[in-house]
């Protein structure tokens, strides 16, 4: 049905990062709690390998698959009593598997620096150079669209990326999800095996205030010998709200004829679930982090996984 392709396009434009309230790292074995705080020194640097994998299944058959890696150096460039200024330097994008076009797409991500600020606990506060990132990526992507204008697949991919980088706000909300993943747990205190549950607002389509999602966060392990711990989370977006929003999106699309307009009960099943876990050192540096986002829409299942690993 035509409205299914329209709603799938809308889904493609969503962002699915965590967005939950700040719940700060210090292990206390007496009461089995940890407090996630960044104890970082000026000029301190850690290096990471980030591994991303995306797969789409249609009725159980793989219809698309891509996998790639890149490196990030994270350095504390300034430290005050109330904040840290942190530089993320991206480089060495490598194709692992997937369509050959992915090799060309990865050329859009030339060495890039992201400058951000956290508070004294390590809670992400703002991206300081998002406007510059937007301008540089927009210029680069427009050049790539022009260069590969005869390739519809590449033009579609670069156009989609342009939507993620076309403004300062888009960069902060859509393009830097690995940074969101890294700092998710900073600024909170957790007790071993005690679940924090809440209803929070989560980004969906173009809804400025987001939609309701069920969030659960818990401290699953304290490793006092290695001075680290594991925090996990799950988040499920409200299915009925998504269904109604997708229905309105399809109903208002000018490409649909009156005979093609769907009824609310005709809208297919839509589920969006996120699971994540991070092993965090007592200093506040991430040792290992994994995030998986699963989207089930009608007979299509899409999964995006990202692993951040300390080198």
Phi, psi and omega per residue, in radians:
X1 nan 2.480 -3.026
X2 -1.097 -0.637 -3.090
X3 -1.161 -0.386 3.091
X4 -1.166 -0.721 3.127
X5 -1.174 -0.574 3.120
X6 -1.192 -0.780 -3.141
X7 -1.216 -0.546 3.063
X8 -1.116 -0.680 3.103
X9 -1.097 -0.717 3.125
X10 -1.118 -0.703 3.108
X11 -1.063 -0.652 -3.104
X12 -1.085 -0.448 -3.088
X13 -1.569 0.004 -3.119
X14 -1.335 2.759 2.932
X15 -2.018 2.482 -3.008
X16 -2.176 0.570 3.119
X17 -1.391 3.035 -2.795
X18 -1.140 -0.982 -3.115
X19 0.880 1.208 2.950
X20 -2.241 2.720 -2.989
X21 -1.096 2.631 3.071
X22 -1.052 2.094 -3.062
X23 -1.520 nan nan
X24 nan nan nan
X25 nan 2.291 3.092
X26 -2.542 2.119 -3.108
X27 -1.501 2.262 3.058
X28 -2.141 1.766 -3.071
X29 -1.262 -0.355 -3.108
X30 -1.128 -0.708 3.124
X31 -2.016 0.234 3.091
X32 0.967 0.819 3.087
X33 -2.140 2.762 2.985
X34 -2.334 2.611 3.061
X35 -2.164 2.101 -3.022
X36 -1.499 1.774 -3.115
X37 -2.232 2.439 3.070
X38 -1.470 1.914 3.039
X39 -1.762 1.471 -2.995
X40 -2.075 2.554 3.111
X41 -1.838 2.593 3.087
X42 -0.999 2.366 -3.122
X43 1.342 -0.051 3.055
X44 -1.135 2.466 -3.079
X45 -2.434 2.469 3.017
X46 -2.251 2.545 -3.111
X47 -1.970 2.452 -3.062
X48 -2.321 2.657 2.919
X49 -1.897 2.251 3.113
X50 -1.978 2.256 -3.053
X51 -2.067 2.127 -3.131
X52 -2.089 2.405 -3.133
X53 -2.426 2.359 3.133
X54 -2.333 2.269 -3.131
X55 -2.404 2.462 3.095
X56 -2.187 2.287 3.110
X57 -2.014 2.410 3.051
X58 -2.084 1.967 -3.076
X59 0.917 0.646 3.082
X60 1.583 -0.200 3.134
X61 -1.724 2.398 -3.131
X62 -1.239 2.145 3.113
X63 -1.866 -0.370 3.056
X64 -2.713 2.619 -3.122
X65 -2.721 2.337 3.038
X66 -2.607 2.558 -3.078
X67 -2.595 2.337 3.136
X68 -2.716 2.880 3.136
X69 -2.302 2.831 3.004
X70 -2.755 2.858 -3.125
X71 -1.879 2.614 3.047
X72 -2.390 2.272 2.952
X73 -1.781 2.170 3.133
X74 -1.901 2.092 -3.066
X75 -2.247 2.411 3.056
X76 -1.452 1.891 -3.069
X77 -1.645 -0.274 3.057
X78 -2.756 2.609 -3.127
X79 -2.514 2.232 3.073
X80 -2.213 3.120 3.138
X81 -1.107 -0.446 -3.052
X82 -2.011 -0.029 -3.081
X83 -2.854 2.856 2.967
X84 -2.123 2.464 2.959
X85 -1.864 2.182 -2.967
X86 -2.176 2.381 3.079
X87 -1.885 2.234 2.987
X88 -1.836 2.043 3.126
X89 -1.901 2.033 -3.098
X90 -1.691 2.423 3.108
X91 -2.886 2.993 2.996
X92 1.080 0.889 3.067
X93 -1.238 2.260 -3.086
X94 -2.275 2.292 3.034
X95 -1.276 2.323 3.072
X96 -1.891 -0.963 3.094
X97 -2.807 2.896 -3.106
X98 2.161 -2.924 3.140
X99 -1.113 2.591 -3.136
X100 -1.040 -0.507 -3.142
X101 -1.074 -0.419 3.137
X102 -1.030 -0.582 3.119
X103 -1.060 -0.694 3.114
X104 -1.251 -0.702 3.140
X105 -1.049 -0.678 -3.111
X106 -1.163 -0.322 3.106
X107 -1.195 -0.279 3.101
X108 -1.185 -0.459 -3.087
X109 -1.664 1.198 3.049
X110 -1.220 2.924 3.137
X111 -0.814 2.145 -3.046
X112 -2.267 2.490 3.065
X113 -2.004 2.320 3.045
X114 -2.017 2.202 3.126
X115 -1.897 2.168 -3.086
X116 -2.351 2.893 3.118
X117 -2.200 2.399 2.998
X118 -2.037 2.918 3.002
X119 -1.428 -3.012 -3.059
X120 -1.176 -0.293 3.110
X121 -1.543 -0.281 -3.038
X122 1.751 0.156 3.094
X123 -1.306 2.223 3.140
X124 -1.045 2.167 -3.098
X125 -1.835 -0.836 -3.119
X126 -2.878 2.739 2.985
X127 -1.685 2.128 -2.987
X128 -1.426 -0.449 -3.066
X129 -2.107 0.573 -3.101
X130 -1.120 -0.600 3.118
X131 -1.136 -0.699 3.118
X132 -1.172 -0.687 3.096
X133 -1.095 -0.777 3.131
X134 -1.025 -0.824 -3.100
X135 -1.119 -0.774 -3.102
X136 -1.168 -0.785 -3.127
X137 -1.210 -0.666 3.113
X138 -1.076 -0.780 3.112
X139 -1.086 -0.774 -3.129
X140 -1.126 -0.780 -3.091
X141 -1.209 -0.672 3.079
X142 -1.088 -0.662 3.087
X143 -1.125 -0.692 3.136
X144 -1.225 -0.625 3.068
X145 -1.069 -0.774 3.130
X146 -1.135 -0.737 -3.106
X147 -1.140 -0.631 -3.058
X148 -1.966 0.569 -3.036
X149 -1.070 -0.369 3.135
X150 -1.454 -0.148 -3.120
X151 -1.833 1.814 -3.055
X152 -1.096 -0.630 -3.138
X153 -1.107 -0.846 -3.130
X154 -1.157 -0.701 3.124
X155 -1.057 -0.739 3.126
X156 -1.123 -0.729 -3.133
X157 -1.162 -0.789 3.141
X158 -1.189 -0.601 3.090
X159 -1.137 -0.702 3.086
X160 -1.093 -0.733 3.104
X161 -1.132 -0.612 3.103
X162 -1.027 -0.642 3.126
X163 -1.163 -0.466 3.119
X164 -1.427 -0.314 -3.057
X165 -2.150 0.219 -2.984
X166 -1.409 -0.028 3.089
X167 -2.755 2.881 3.068
X168 -1.002 -0.738 -3.108
X169 -1.181 -0.689 3.141
X170 -1.126 -0.698 3.114
X171 -1.051 -0.822 -3.081
X172 -1.189 -0.582 -3.035
X173 -1.634 -0.530 -2.975
X174 -2.038 -0.599 -2.879
X175 -1.630 -0.245 -3.000
X176 -2.076 0.829 -3.067
X177 -1.177 -0.457 3.102
X178 -1.188 -0.518 3.073
X179 -1.255 -0.731 3.051
X180 -1.004 -0.764 3.138
X181 -1.069 -0.702 -3.070
X182 -1.139 -0.738 -3.012
X183 -1.745 0.208 -3.038
X184 -0.973 -0.670 -2.959
X185 -1.738 -0.114 3.125
X186 -1.174 2.503 3.098
X187 1.622 0.361 -3.104
X188 -2.520 2.802 3.073
X189 -1.998 2.344 -3.056
X190 -2.225 2.544 3.094
X191 -1.952 2.406 -3.063
X192 -0.932 2.214 3.072
X193 1.083 0.275 3.074
X194 -1.765 2.102 -3.057
X195 -1.502 2.286 2.990
X196 -1.732 2.114 -3.108
X197 -2.148 2.409 -3.123
X198 -2.792 2.740 2.958
X199 -1.695 2.141 -3.063
X200 -2.213 2.910 3.053
X201 -1.571 2.349 -3.107
X202 -2.274 2.477 -3.135
X203 -1.019 2.423 3.057
X204 -2.711 2.166 -3.121
X205 0.891 -2.299 -3.104
X206 -1.875 0.421 -3.128
X207 -1.369 1.941 -2.999
X208 -1.039 -0.724 -3.094
X209 -1.515 -0.060 -3.111
X210 1.348 -3.099 3.108
X211 -2.204 2.907 -3.105
X212 -1.171 2.493 3.046
X213 -2.513 2.571 3.093
X214 -1.579 2.074 -3.084
X215 -1.958 2.373 3.008
X216 -2.300 2.293 3.129
X217 -2.322 2.377 -3.129
X218 -2.627 2.600 3.043
X219 -1.545 1.983 -3.015
X220 -1.768 -0.272 -3.108
X221 -2.754 2.435 2.960
X222 -2.102 2.101 3.133
X223 -1.942 1.577 -3.053
X224 -1.214 -0.509 -3.138
X225 -1.126 -0.723 3.140
X226 -1.716 0.052 3.049
X227 1.067 0.738 3.099
X228 -2.549 3.074 -3.081
X229 -2.708 2.887 -3.140
X230 -2.092 2.258 3.040
X231 -2.061 2.386 3.134
X232 -2.139 2.815 3.090
X233 -2.631 2.712 2.970
X234 -2.407 2.609 3.133
X235 -2.540 2.286 3.140
X236 -2.193 2.140 3.124
X237 -1.329 2.572 -3.101
X238 -1.147 2.081 -3.016
X239 -1.203 -0.724 -3.103
X240 -1.138 -0.706 3.109
X241 -1.109 -0.774 3.118
X242 -1.065 -0.747 -3.120
X243 -1.059 -0.767 3.139
X244 -1.151 -0.695 -3.138
X245 -1.185 -0.696 3.104
X246 -1.172 -0.604 3.084
X247 -1.100 -0.802 3.118
X248 -1.119 -0.667 3.115
X249 -1.063 -0.796 -3.140
X250 -1.210 -0.728 -3.088
X251 -1.106 -0.578 -3.088
X252 -1.617 0.081 -3.109
X253 -1.376 2.166 -3.079
X254 -1.183 -0.269 -3.130
X255 -1.321 -0.301 -3.111
X256 -1.511 2.356 3.029
X257 -1.422 2.850 3.120
X258 -0.953 -0.632 -3.132
X259 -1.228 -0.386 -3.109
X260 -1.590 -0.142 -3.120
X261 -1.112 2.232 -3.113
X262 -1.437 2.824 2.933
X263 -1.691 2.738 -3.111
X264 -0.989 -0.699 -3.110
X265 -1.241 -0.222 3.111
X266 -1.460 -0.255 -3.083
X267 -1.143 2.367 -3.086
X268 -1.282 2.919 3.106
X269 -1.090 2.398 3.094
X270 -2.389 2.121 3.095
X271 -2.279 2.406 3.082
X272 -2.298 2.003 -3.098
X273 -2.238 2.413 3.085
X274 -2.105 2.367 2.988
X275 -2.251 2.463 -3.137
X276 -2.639 2.707 3.068
X277 -2.621 2.492 3.109
X278 -2.364 2.321 2.940
X279 -1.635 2.103 -3.002
X280 -2.098 2.296 3.076
X281 -1.319 2.710 -3.103
X282 -1.071 -0.313 3.085
X283 -1.370 -0.187 -3.119
X284 1.719 -0.104 3.069
X285 -1.371 2.439 3.057
X286 -1.318 2.325 3.055
X287 -1.613 -0.767 -3.118
X288 -2.747 2.376 3.139
X289 -2.500 2.395 3.084
X290 -2.283 2.461 3.098
X291 -2.386 2.327 3.107
X292 -2.253 2.252 3.106
X293 -2.072 2.141 -3.112
X294 -2.022 2.231 3.123
X295 -2.100 2.082 3.087
X296 -1.913 2.052 -3.110
X297 -2.369 1.951 -3.076
X298 1.005 -2.137 -3.138
X299 -1.683 0.114 -3.083
X300 -1.814 2.355 3.111
X301 -2.203 2.121 3.137
X302 -2.042 2.382 3.128
X303 -2.261 2.291 3.042
X304 -2.092 2.225 -3.135
X305 -2.199 2.382 3.086
X306 -2.285 2.297 3.088
X307 -2.069 2.251 3.059
X308 -1.959 2.075 -3.015
X309 -2.225 2.221 3.109
X310 -1.193 2.310 3.138
X311 -1.596 nan nan
